[in-house]
């Protein structure tokens, strides 16, 4: 009985200290609308885009993140092939608008990067999480400093997830992993 009680207490402690909620949109779910201005001032409206294209939607934390820069560079390297397959690429970040421009310039990016000013897109896609000691215990001091520098007065980051939204406005692909090192593979997406 004592072992059972200790096991239950340990499992409860692990569940309570889980870093990030694993709830997210799934294949077949209705995709929430996306609107905003990209780093070039271009108006982005997912309803209009879906008339002619599928959407490849990628969330990234910030250009301060080595893994994000590598992922965005891979996306840019595969952009022409993705466009040929009918994908319109939208990337969403909590970075300030001027930081999205800096990211695009630094990485020679030509796809649209949206600054999610009030976290609406990240919340709608269920990828947003608060930067706090519970969610990122190992890196909290360093990450919170970067978030304060790059974000607009908030401490929210996205799980770096990827979604494909088909023309019927349904999610047809999901890559969601709370481990920020695990990202979608654009070469694999091109094989779909």
Backbone as a printed PyTorch tensor [residue, N CA C, xyz], in Angstrom:
tensor([[[  0.8250,  -1.1930,   0.0000],
         [  0.0000,   0.0000,   0.0000],
         [  0.8640,   1.2490,   0.0000]],

        [[  1.9390,   1.1920,   0.8220],
         [  2.8290,   2.3350,   0.9150],
         [  3.5030,   2.6020,  -0.4380]],

        [[  3.9240,   1.5240,  -1.1460],
         [  4.5490,   1.6720,  -2.4660],
         [  3.5650,   2.2700,  -3.4600]],

        [[  2.3110,   1.8450,  -3.3900],
         [  1.2800,   2.3660,  -4.2900],
         [  1.0720,   3.8600,  -4.0540]],

        [[  1.0320,   4.2620,  -2.7950],
         [  0.8560,   5.6730,  -2.4460],
         [  2.0360,   6.5100,  -2.9400]],

        [[  3.2440,   6.0230,  -2.7760],
         [  4.4500,   6.7380,  -3.2350],
         [  4.4540,   6.8320,  -4.7600]],

        [[  4.0960,   5.7360,  -5.4400],
         [  4.0270,   5.7510,  -6.9000],
         [  3.0140,   6.7710,  -7.3850]],

        [[  1.8390,   6.8060,  -6.7750],
         [  0.8030,   7.7840,  -7.1530],
         [  1.2910,   9.2190,  -6.9330]],

        [[  1.9810,   9.4360,  -5.8220],
         [  2.4910,  10.7770,  -5.5390],
         [  3.5370,  11.1800,  -6.5700]],

        [[  4.4100,  10.2590,  -6.9610],
         [  5.4330,  10.5580,  -7.9640],
         [  4.8030,  10.8620,  -9.3140]],

        [[  3.8370,  10.0520,  -9.7230],
         [  3.1750,  10.2800, -11.0040],
         [  2.4290,  11.6130, -11.0120]],

        [[  1.7800,  11.9560,  -9.9150],
         [  1.0900,  13.2370,  -9.8200],
         [  2.0890,  14.3800,  -9.9100]],

        [[  3.2190,  14.2360,  -9.2320],
         [  4.2550,  15.2740,  -9.2900],
         [  4.7950,  15.4600, -10.6900]],

        [[  5.0090,  14.3480, -11.4090],
         [  5.4920,  14.4380, -12.7870],
         [  4.4550,  15.1200, -13.6620]],

        [[  3.1970,  14.7430, -13.5240],
         [  2.1360,  15.3530, -14.3360],
         [  2.0140,  16.8410, -14.0510]],

        [[  2.1330,  17.2290, -12.7770],
         [  1.9960,  18.6390, -12.4270],
         [  3.1730,  19.4640, -12.9260]],

        [[  4.3330,  18.8330, -13.0860],
         [  5.4980,  19.5850, -13.5200],
         [  5.7550,  19.4440, -15.0170]],

        [[  4.8140,  18.8310, -15.7520],
         [  4.9780,  18.7100, -17.1930],
         [  5.1760,  20.0940, -17.7970]],

        [[  6.1390,  20.1850, -18.6950],
         [  6.5280,  21.4980, -19.1820],
         [  5.4520,  22.2120, -19.9880]],

        [[  4.9290,  21.5900, -20.9960],
         [  4.0140,  22.2780, -21.9020],
         [  2.8330,  21.3710, -22.2030]],

        [[  1.6590,  21.9450, -22.2400],
         [  0.4430,  21.2210, -22.5490],
         [  0.5740,  20.5600, -23.9190]],

        [[  0.2150,  19.3140, -24.0210],
         [  0.3300,  18.5870, -25.2830],
         [ -0.9560,  18.6430, -26.1010]],

        [[ -1.8940,  19.4960, -25.6970],
         [ -3.1340,  19.6590, -26.4600],
         [ -2.8390,  20.5670, -27.6470]],

        [[ -3.2500,  20.1500, -28.8330],
         [ -3.0250,  20.9510, -30.0390],
         [ -4.0600,  20.5630, -31.0790]],

        [[ -4.0770,  21.2790, -32.1920],
         [ -4.9800,  20.9130, -33.2730],
         [ -4.5220,  19.6010, -33.8870]],

        [[ -5.4680,  18.8420, -34.3950],
         [ -5.1790,  17.5390, -34.9790],
         [ -5.6030,  17.4930, -36.4330]],

        [[ -5.1410,  16.4770, -37.1310],
         [ -5.5370,  16.2710, -38.5220],
         [ -7.0550,  16.1590, -38.5770]],

        [[ -7.6490,  16.8830, -39.5210],
         [ -9.1010,  16.8960, -39.6900],
         [ -9.7810,  18.0650, -39.0090]],

        [[ -9.1010,  18.7280, -38.0730],
         [ -9.6860,  19.8890, -37.3920],
         [ -9.8290,  21.0670, -38.3480]],

        [[-10.8340,  21.8790, -38.0760],
         [-11.0120,  23.1430, -38.7910],
         [ -9.8630,  24.0720, -38.4050]],

        [[ -9.2300,  24.6820, -39.3950],
         [ -8.1040,  25.5790, -39.1140],
         [ -8.6270,  26.9850, -38.8070]],

        [[ -8.2080,  27.5700, -37.6930],
         [ -8.6010,  28.9480, -37.4020],
         [ -8.0390,  29.9060, -38.4550]],

        [[ -8.7550,  30.9830, -38.6970],
         [ -8.3010,  31.9820, -39.6620],
         [ -7.0180,  32.6650, -39.2120]],

        [[ -6.2570,  33.0980, -40.1940],
         [ -4.9940,  33.7980, -39.9390],
         [ -5.0260,  35.1130, -40.7060]],

        [[ -4.8440,  36.2120, -39.9960],
         [ -4.7420,  37.5200, -40.6450],
         [ -3.6190,  38.3090, -39.9910]],

        [[ -3.0350,  39.1970, -40.7620],
         [ -1.9830,  40.0570, -40.2430],
         [ -1.1390,  40.6080, -41.3620]],

        [[ -0.1410,  41.3830, -40.9770],
         [  0.8150,  41.9370, -41.9360],
         [  2.1420,  41.2200, -41.7770]],

        [[  2.7350,  40.8810, -42.9220],
         [  4.0340,  40.2220, -42.8440],
         [  5.1510,  41.2550, -42.7090]],

        [[  6.3790,  40.7840, -42.7100],
         [  7.5350,  41.6470, -42.4920],
         [  7.6980,  42.7160, -43.5650]],

        [[  7.0200,  42.5530, -44.7030],
         [  7.0880,  43.5370, -45.7860],
         [  5.8630,  44.4420, -45.8430]],

        [[  4.9670,  44.3020, -44.8640],
         [  3.7560,  45.1050, -44.8290],
         [  2.6210,  44.5390, -45.6690]],

        [[  2.7980,  43.3370, -46.2270],
         [  1.7760,  42.6920, -47.0530],
         [  0.6860,  42.1010, -46.1570]],

        [[ -0.5780,  42.3970, -46.4990],
         [ -1.7140,  41.8440, -45.7580],
         [ -1.8510,  40.3550, -46.0610]],

        [[ -1.9350,  39.5630, -45.0280],
         [ -2.0910,  38.1110, -45.1530],
         [ -3.4650,  37.7360, -44.6110]],

        [[ -4.2270,  36.9750, -45.4080],
         [ -5.5410,  36.5120, -45.0070],
         [ -5.6740,  35.0670, -45.4810]],

        [[ -5.7230,  34.1390, -44.5520],
         [ -5.7380,  32.7210, -44.9100],
         [ -6.9460,  32.3450, -45.7670]],

        [[ -8.0910,  32.9710, -45.5550],
         [ -9.2790,  32.6460, -46.3610],
         [ -9.0310,  32.9510, -47.8340]],

        [[ -8.3810,  34.0550, -48.1030],
         [ -8.0720,  34.4130, -49.4980],
         [ -7.0110,  33.4710, -50.0780]],

        [[ -6.0050,  33.1540, -49.3000],
         [ -4.9290,  32.2780, -49.7770],
         [ -5.4630,  30.8980, -50.1240]],

        [[ -6.3880,  30.3810, -49.2960],
         [ -6.9000,  29.0210, -49.4760],
         [ -7.7830,  28.8700, -50.7190]],

        [[ -8.1350,  29.9630, -51.3540],
         [ -8.8870,  29.8620, -52.6160],
         [ -8.0370,  29.2060, -53.6990]],

        [[ -6.7150,  29.4140, -53.6300],
         [ -5.8250,  28.9250, -54.6840],
         [ -4.6900,  28.0330, -54.2010]],

        [[ -4.4080,  28.0470, -52.9130],
         [ -3.2490,  27.3270, -52.3820],
         [ -3.5730,  26.6290, -51.0740]],

        [[ -2.7300,  25.6500, -50.7520],
         [ -2.6970,  25.1100, -49.4000],
         [ -1.7710,  26.0260, -48.6050]],

        [[ -1.8550,  25.9580, -47.2900],
         [ -0.9790,  26.7600, -46.4400],
         [ -0.0740,  25.8400, -45.6460]],

        [[  1.2170,  26.1630, -45.6780],
         [  2.1830,  25.5360, -44.7910],
         [  2.4420,  26.5570, -43.6950]],

        [[  1.9860,  26.2570, -42.4960],
         [  2.0610,  27.1760, -41.3630],
         [  3.1230,  26.6880, -40.3810]],

        [[  4.0880,  27.5550, -40.0940],
         [  5.1970,  27.2120, -39.2060],
         [  5.2700,  28.2460, -38.0870]],

        [[  5.4170,  27.7890, -36.8680],
         [  5.6060,  28.6690, -35.7070],
         [  7.0670,  28.6150, -35.2790]],

        [[  7.6480,  29.7770, -34.9890],
         [  9.0070,  29.7870, -34.4480],
         [  9.1170,  30.7470, -33.2850]],

        [[ 10.0860,  30.4880, -32.4200],
         [ 10.2390,  31.2160, -31.1600],
         [ 10.8860,  32.5810, -31.3550]],

        [[ 11.9300,  32.6580, -32.1450],
         [ 12.6190,  33.9230, -32.3610],
         [ 13.9490,  33.6990, -33.0450]],

        [[ 14.4790,  34.7660, -33.6650],
         [ 15.7490,  34.5670, -34.3690],
         [ 16.9260,  34.4280, -33.4060]],

        [[ 16.6880,  34.5670, -32.1330],
         [ 17.7010,  34.2980, -31.1070],
         [ 17.9200,  32.7920, -30.9300]],

        [[ 16.9930,  32.0000, -31.4450],
         [ 17.0140,  30.5400, -31.2720],
         [ 17.7580,  29.8950, -32.4440]],

        [[ 18.8540,  29.2190, -32.1540],
         [ 19.6570,  28.5540, -33.1840],
         [ 18.8280,  27.5480, -33.9720]],

        [[ 18.0010,  26.7760, -33.2820],
         [ 17.1760,  25.7730, -33.9530],
         [ 16.1560,  26.4360, -34.8870]],

        [[ 15.6140,  27.5750, -34.4670],
         [ 14.6580,  28.3060, -35.3090],
         [ 15.3380,  28.8170, -36.5720]],

        [[ 16.5150,  29.3950, -36.4190],
         [ 17.2370,  29.9090, -37.5990],
         [ 17.5380,  28.7810, -38.5830]],

        [[ 17.9690,  27.6500, -38.0580],
         [ 18.2690,  26.4990, -38.9210],
         [ 16.9980,  26.0190, -39.6320]],

        [[ 15.8990,  25.9620, -38.9160],
         [ 14.6310,  25.5030, -39.4870],
         [ 14.1340,  26.4670, -40.5640]],

        [[ 14.2110,  27.7690, -40.2840],
         [ 13.7730,  28.7660, -41.2600],
         [ 14.6620,  28.7590, -42.5020]],

        [[ 15.9540,  28.5290, -42.3210],
         [ 16.8670,  28.4310, -43.4650],
         [ 16.5050,  27.2290, -44.3280]],

        [[ 16.1900,  26.1100, -43.6890],
         [ 15.7530,  24.9210, -44.4300],
         [ 14.4520,  25.2010, -45.1800]],

        [[ 13.5520,  25.9220, -44.5430],
         [ 12.2930,  26.2810, -45.1940],
         [ 12.5680,  27.1300, -46.4350]],

        [[ 13.4290,  28.1270, -46.3120],
         [ 13.7700,  28.9760, -47.4560],
         [ 14.4300,  28.1490, -48.5610]],

        [[ 15.3040,  27.2220, -48.1810],
         [ 15.9770,  26.3690, -49.1700],
         [ 14.9940,  25.5080, -49.9560]],

        [[ 13.8640,  25.1660, -49.3490],
         [ 12.8620,  24.3170, -49.9950],
         [ 11.6620,  25.0920, -50.5160]],

        [[ 11.6960,  26.4170, -50.4180],
         [ 10.5280,  27.2380, -50.7340],
         [ 10.0520,  27.0820, -52.1750]],

        [[ 10.9480,  27.1180, -53.1430],
         [ 10.5170,  27.0020, -54.5430],
         [  9.7720,  25.6990, -54.7870]],

        [[ 10.3000,  24.5900, -54.2620],
         [  9.6350,  23.2970, -54.4430],
         [  8.2990,  23.2570, -53.7140]],

        [[  8.2360,  23.8710, -52.5400],
         [  6.9660,  23.9230, -51.8050],
         [  5.9360,  24.7490, -52.5780]],

        [[  6.3610,  25.8760, -53.1270],
         [  5.4550,  26.7040, -53.9310],
         [  4.9510,  25.9380, -55.1570]],

        [[  5.8390,  25.1930, -55.8090],
         [  5.4510,  24.4000, -56.9890],
         [  4.4030,  23.3530, -56.6330]],

        [[  4.4500,  22.8660, -55.3920],
         [  3.4680,  21.8630, -54.9490],
         [  2.1810,  22.5140, -54.4310]],

        [[  2.0950,  23.8520, -54.5490],
         [  0.8580,  24.5350, -54.1980],
         [  0.7750,  25.0650, -52.7800]],

        [[  1.9130,  25.1480, -52.0810],
         [  1.9160,  25.6570, -50.7100],
         [  2.2190,  27.1570, -50.6840]],

        [[  1.4460,  27.8740, -49.9020],
         [  1.7640,  29.2500, -49.5440],
         [  2.2930,  29.1630, -48.1220]],

        [[  3.4810,  29.6860, -47.8830],
         [  4.1270,  29.5590, -46.5790],
         [  3.8290,  30.7730, -45.7130]],

        [[  3.3570,  30.5040, -44.5050],
         [  3.1600,  31.5370, -43.4860],
         [  3.9170,  31.0930, -42.2380]],

        [[  4.7500,  31.9870, -41.7310],
         [  5.4910,  31.7150, -40.5120],
         [  5.0130,  32.7080, -39.4590]],

        [[  4.7690,  32.2290, -38.2500],
         [  4.2190,  33.0540, -37.1700],
         [  5.1900,  33.0520, -35.9910]],

        [[  5.3510,  34.2330, -35.3920],
         [  6.2690,  34.3960, -34.2680],
         [  5.7580,  35.4820, -33.3280]],

        [[  6.1340,  35.4150, -32.0500],
         [  5.8120,  36.5140, -31.1450],
         [  6.8290,  37.6530, -31.2170]],

        [[  7.8730,  37.4910, -32.0380],
         [  8.8740,  38.5530, -32.1740],
         [  8.2250,  39.8660, -32.5990]],

        [[  8.7870,  40.9620, -32.1510],
         [  8.3350,  42.2820, -32.5730],
         [  8.4230,  42.3870, -34.1000]],

        [[  7.5850,  43.2540, -34.6490],
         [  7.5480,  43.4420, -36.1010],
         [  8.9410,  43.7290, -36.6590]],

        [[  9.6860,  44.6240, -36.0250],
         [ 11.0220,  44.9630, -36.5340],
         [ 11.9750,  43.7780, -36.4520]],

        [[ 11.7470,  42.8760, -35.5070],
         [ 12.5760,  41.6710, -35.4090],
         [ 12.2520,  40.6980, -36.5400]],

        [[ 10.9760,  40.6690, -37.0030],
         [ 10.6450,  39.8070, -38.1500],
         [ 11.3830,  40.2990, -39.3930]],

        [[ 11.4820,  41.6090, -39.5320],
         [ 12.2360,  42.1790, -40.6540],
         [ 13.7190,  41.8190, -40.5390]],

        [[ 14.2470,  41.9080, -39.3260],
         [ 15.6480,  41.5520, -39.0710],
         [ 15.9010,  40.0820, -39.4000]],

        [[ 14.9750,  39.2180, -38.9980],
         [ 15.0950,  37.7920, -39.2910],
         [ 15.1190,  37.5570, -40.7930]],

        [[ 14.1730,  38.1790, -41.5060],
         [ 14.0940,  38.0140, -42.9580],
         [ 15.3790,  38.4890, -43.6270]],

        [[ 15.8930,  39.6300, -43.2020],
         [ 17.1270,  40.1700, -43.7900],
         [ 18.3290,  39.2790, -43.4850]],

        [[ 18.4390,  38.8620, -42.2380],
         [ 19.5830,  38.0580, -41.7900],
         [ 19.6380,  36.7070, -42.5030]],

        [[ 18.4650,  36.1120, -42.7510],
         [ 18.4020,  34.7660, -43.3260],
         [ 18.0020,  34.7560, -44.8010]],

        [[ 17.8940,  35.9430, -45.4140],
         [ 17.4740,  36.0560, -46.8270],
         [ 16.1490,  35.3500, -47.0930]],

        [[ 15.1800,  35.6270, -46.2520],
         [ 13.8790,  34.9780, -46.3170],
         [ 12.9370,  35.7400, -47.2430]],

        [[ 12.1990,  34.9820, -48.0620],
         [ 11.2330,  35.5970, -48.9750],
         [  9.7910,  35.1990, -48.6650]],

        [[  9.5710,  34.2740, -47.7290],
         [  8.2050,  33.9140, -47.3490],
         [  7.6900,  34.8940, -46.2970]],

        [[  6.3940,  34.8360, -46.0230],
         [  5.7640,  35.7710, -45.0890],
         [  5.9790,  35.3660, -43.6410]],

        [[  6.4470,  36.3330, -42.8500],
         [  6.5910,  36.1510, -41.4030],
         [  5.6260,  37.1180, -40.7380]],

        [[  4.7170,  36.5790, -39.9180],
         [  3.7390,  37.4030, -39.2060],
         [  4.1260,  37.5520, -37.7440]],

        [[  4.1030,  38.7890, -37.2840],
         [  4.2820,  39.0740, -35.8590],
         [  2.9190,  38.8860, -35.2010]],

        [[  2.8110,  37.9210, -34.3080],
         [  1.5590,  37.6340, -33.6080],
         [  1.4890,  38.5130, -32.3590]],

        [[  1.1500,  39.7620, -32.5930],
         [  1.2380,  40.8010, -31.5660],
         [  0.5000,  40.4510, -30.2780]],

        [[ -0.7000,  39.9650, -30.3840],
         [ -1.4870,  39.6800, -29.1790],
         [ -1.6370,  38.1730, -28.9240]],

        [[ -0.8100,  37.3780, -29.5700],
         [ -0.7790,  35.9150, -29.4030],
         [ -2.0290,  35.2050, -29.8940]],

        [[ -2.8620,  35.8840, -30.6620],
         [ -4.1210,  35.2960, -31.1280],
         [ -3.8930,  34.0440, -31.9670]],

        [[ -2.9920,  34.1340, -32.9330],
         [ -2.7610,  32.9860, -33.8180],
         [ -2.1870,  31.8190, -33.0210]],

        [[ -1.2010,  32.0930, -32.1780],
         [ -0.6040,  31.0220, -31.3720],
         [ -1.6400,  30.3920, -30.4470]],

        [[ -2.4950,  31.2060, -29.8350],
         [ -3.5440,  30.6670, -28.9600],
         [ -4.5620,  29.8620, -29.7510]],

        [[ -4.9790,  30.3600, -30.9220],
         [ -5.9600,  29.6430, -31.7350],
         [ -5.4470,  28.2840, -32.1930]],

        [[ -4.1580,  28.1970, -32.4500],
         [ -3.5640,  26.9270, -32.8850],
         [ -3.0340,  26.0930, -31.7090]],

        [[ -3.2390,  26.5980, -30.5030],
         [ -2.9110,  25.8870, -29.2660],
         [ -1.4320,  25.5410, -29.1590]],

        [[ -0.5910,  26.4920, -29.5750],
         [  0.8550,  26.2770, -29.4740],
         [  1.5000,  27.2240, -28.4660]],

        [[  0.7580,  28.1970, -27.9360],
         [  1.3240,  29.2030, -27.0280],
         [  1.5340,  28.6350, -25.6240]],

        [[  2.6290,  29.0570, -25.0150],
         [  2.8580,  28.7310, -23.6110],
         [  3.6070,  29.8920, -22.9540]],

        [[  3.4120,  30.0130, -21.6490],
         [  4.0680,  31.0690, -20.8880],
         [  5.5060,  30.6750, -20.5730]],

        [[  6.3790,  31.6450, -20.7120],
         [  7.7720,  31.4370, -20.3340],
         [  7.8550,  31.6720, -18.8280]],

        [[  8.0040,  30.5920, -18.0890],
         [  8.1300,  30.6800, -16.6350],
         [  9.0090,  29.5290, -16.1480]],

        [[  9.3260,  29.5360, -14.8750],
         [ 10.2360,  28.5310, -14.3160],
         [  9.6650,  27.1170, -14.4060]],

        [[  8.3440,  26.9940, -14.3810],
         [  7.7340,  25.6710, -14.4620],
         [  7.8180,  25.0990, -15.8730]],

        [[  7.6010,  25.9500, -16.8910],
         [  7.5830,  25.4740, -18.2720],
         [  8.9710,  25.2510, -18.8530]],

        [[  9.9290,  26.0360, -18.4280],
         [ 11.3000,  25.8680, -18.9320],
         [ 12.2910,  25.9890, -17.7750]],

        [[ 12.2780,  25.0190, -16.8710],
         [ 13.0930,  25.1300, -15.6610],
         [ 14.5960,  25.2080, -15.9200]],

        [[ 15.0850,  24.5320, -16.9480],
         [ 16.5300,  24.4830, -17.1720],
         [ 17.1030,  25.7460, -17.7980]],

        [[ 16.2960,  26.4520, -18.5810],
         [ 16.8070,  27.5890, -19.3410],
         [ 16.0640,  28.8800, -19.0480]],

        [[ 15.2990,  28.9170, -17.9840],
         [ 14.4420,  30.0700, -17.7190],
         [ 15.1800,  31.4120, -17.7170]],

        [[ 16.2770,  31.5770, -17.0130],
         [ 16.9210,  32.9010, -16.9970],
         [ 17.3340,  33.3880, -18.3960]],

        [[ 17.9480,  32.5230, -19.1790],
         [ 18.4090,  32.9210, -20.5160],
         [ 17.2470,  33.1770, -21.4620]],

        [[ 16.2620,  32.2840, -21.4600],
         [ 15.1180,  32.4320, -22.3710],
         [ 14.2850,  33.6500, -21.9960]],

        [[ 14.0350,  33.8570, -20.7180],
         [ 13.2160,  35.0080, -20.3150],
         [ 13.8810,  36.3190, -20.7030]],

        [[ 15.2070,  36.3590, -20.6700],
         [ 15.9400,  37.5620, -21.0870],
         [ 15.7450,  37.8060, -22.5860]],

        [[ 15.8460,  36.7690, -23.3980],
         [ 15.6430,  36.8950, -24.8510],
         [ 14.2050,  37.2920, -25.1730]],

        [[ 13.2540,  36.6680, -24.4950],
         [ 11.8410,  36.9750, -24.7270],
         [ 11.5570,  38.4390, -24.3860]],

        [[ 12.1210,  38.9320, -23.3040],
         [ 11.9300,  40.3400, -22.9280],
         [ 12.4950,  41.2820, -23.9950]],

        [[ 13.5840,  40.8910, -24.6110],
         [ 14.2230,  41.7180, -25.6480],
         [ 13.4680,  41.6550, -26.9760]],

        [[ 12.9630,  40.4830, -27.3530],
         [ 12.4120,  40.2740, -28.6850],
         [ 10.8910,  40.4080, -28.7800]],

        [[ 10.1750,  40.1380, -27.7000],
         [  8.7110,  40.1680, -27.7450],
         [  8.1640,  41.5180, -27.3150]],

        [[  6.8970,  41.7640, -27.6660],
         [  6.1880,  42.9830, -27.2730],
         [  5.5290,  42.8010, -25.9100]],

        [[  6.2160,  43.1220, -24.8510],
         [  5.6320,  43.1500, -23.5080],
         [  4.8470,  41.9020, -23.1460]],

        [[  5.2910,  40.7390, -23.5710],
         [  4.6580,  39.5030, -23.1190],
         [  5.7250,  38.4290, -22.9960]],

        [[  5.3920,  37.4040, -22.2800],
         [  6.3500,  36.3150, -22.0720],
         [  5.7740,  35.0090, -22.5990]],

        [[  5.3610,  35.0430, -23.8580],
         [  4.7570,  33.8730, -24.4920],
         [  5.6230,  33.4300, -25.6610]],

        [[  5.7840,  32.1270, -25.7820],
         [  6.4570,  31.5270, -26.9270],
         [  5.5600,  30.4420, -27.5090]],

        [[  5.7860,  30.0840, -28.7740],
         [  5.0520,  28.9510, -29.3300],
         [  5.8750,  27.6750, -29.2740]],

        [[  5.2030,  26.5500, -29.1610],
         [  5.8360,  25.2890, -29.4990],
         [  6.1370,  25.4200, -30.9900]],

        [[  7.3490,  25.1180, -31.4570],
         [  7.6670,  25.3080, -32.8710],
         [  7.0100,  24.2420, -33.7530]],

        [[  5.7060,  24.3650, -33.8940],
         [  4.8870,  23.3880, -34.6040],
         [  4.7490,  23.7550, -36.0830]],

        [[  4.3270,  22.7650, -36.8710],
         [  4.0500,  22.9650, -38.2950],
         [  2.6960,  22.3350, -38.6110]],

        [[  1.8980,  23.0640, -39.3870],
         [  0.5920,  22.5730, -39.8330],
         [  0.4830,  22.7540, -41.3400]],

        [[ -0.2030,  21.8280, -41.9840],
         [ -0.6240,  22.0280, -43.3740],
         [ -2.1310,  22.1970, -43.3390]],

        [[ -2.5900,  23.2480, -43.9940],
         [ -4.0200,  23.5320, -44.0860],
         [ -4.4150,  23.3790, -45.5470]],

        [[ -5.3620,  22.4690, -45.8080],
         [ -5.8290,  22.2410, -47.1690],
         [ -6.8560,  23.2920, -47.5760]],

        [[ -7.1570,  23.3190, -48.8750],
         [ -8.0730,  24.3320, -49.4220],
         [ -9.4550,  24.2880, -48.7890]],

        [[ -9.8390,  23.1420, -48.1990],
         [-11.1310,  23.0440, -47.5110],
         [-11.0500,  23.5750, -46.0790]],

        [[ -9.9170,  24.1990, -45.7410],
         [ -9.6690,  24.8170, -44.4350],
         [ -9.5730,  23.7850, -43.3050]],

        [[ -9.1240,  22.5920, -43.6520],
         [ -8.9230,  21.5330, -42.6590],
         [ -7.4330,  21.2460, -42.5110]],

        [[ -7.0290,  20.9220, -41.3010],
         [ -5.6430,  20.5530, -41.0270],
         [ -5.4130,  19.1470, -41.5850]],

        [[ -4.3700,  19.0080, -42.4280],
         [ -4.0720,  17.7000, -43.0120],
         [ -2.7100,  17.1560, -42.5700]],

        [[ -1.9440,  17.9540, -41.8390],
         [ -0.6340,  17.5260, -41.3440],
         [ -0.3370,  18.3110, -40.0790]],

        [[  0.2240,  17.6100, -39.0970],
         [  0.6170,  18.2510, -37.8440],
         [  1.9800,  17.7150, -37.4210]],

        [[  2.8810,  18.6230, -37.1190],
         [  4.1190,  18.2750, -36.4350],
         [  4.1330,  19.1600, -35.1980]],

        [[  3.9580,  18.5550, -34.0440],
         [  3.8850,  19.2730, -32.7740],
         [  4.6940,  18.4990, -31.7600]],

        [[  5.7420,  19.1090, -31.2460],
         [  6.5790,  18.4480, -30.2570],
         [  7.0710,  19.5060, -29.2810]],

        [[  6.7070,  19.4040, -28.0040],
         [  7.1670,  20.3850, -27.0150],
         [  8.6900,  20.4850, -26.9040]],

        [[  9.4140,  19.4800, -27.3960],
         [ 10.8750,  19.5610, -27.4170],
         [ 11.2640,  20.4660, -28.5900]],

        [[ 11.7190,  21.6680, -28.2840],
         [ 11.9950,  22.6810, -29.2990],
         [ 13.0440,  22.2490, -30.3200]],

        [[ 13.7770,  21.1830, -30.0450],
         [ 14.7990,  20.7090, -30.9840],
         [ 14.1920,  19.8910, -32.1210]],

        [[ 12.9960,  19.3510, -31.9200],
         [ 12.3540,  18.5030, -32.9180],
         [ 11.4590,  19.3570, -33.8100]],

        [[ 11.7740,  19.3730, -35.0890],
         [ 11.0780,  20.2270, -36.0520],
         [ 10.6080,  19.4130, -37.2520]],

        [[  9.6980,  20.0080, -38.0170],
         [  9.2400,  19.3670, -39.2410],
         [ 10.3890,  19.2980, -40.2490]],

        [[ 10.3100,  18.3030, -41.1250],
         [ 11.2970,  18.1090, -42.1740],
         [ 10.6320,  18.4640, -43.5060]],

        [[ 11.0730,  19.5350, -44.1250],
         [ 10.4230,  20.0150, -45.3480],
         [ 10.6390,  19.0780, -46.5270]],

        [[ 11.7310,  18.3370, -46.5300],
         [ 11.9470,  17.3310, -47.5820],
         [ 10.8780,  16.2440, -47.4810]],

        [[ 10.5250,  15.8560, -46.2480],
         [  9.4720,  14.8570, -46.0510],
         [  8.1090,  15.4220, -46.4670]],

        [[  7.8590,  16.6860, -46.1540],
         [  6.5930,  17.3050, -46.5540],
         [  6.4810,  17.3240, -48.0680]],

        [[  7.5610,  17.5530, -48.7640],
         [  7.5280,  17.5760, -50.2260],
         [  7.2000,  16.2020, -50.8140]],

        [[  7.4610,  15.1400, -50.0700],
         [  7.1500,  13.7860, -50.5450],
         [  5.6820,  13.4400, -50.3920]],

        [[  4.9460,  14.2300, -49.6410],
         [  3.5220,  13.9210, -49.3810],
         [  2.6770,  14.1670, -50.6040]]])
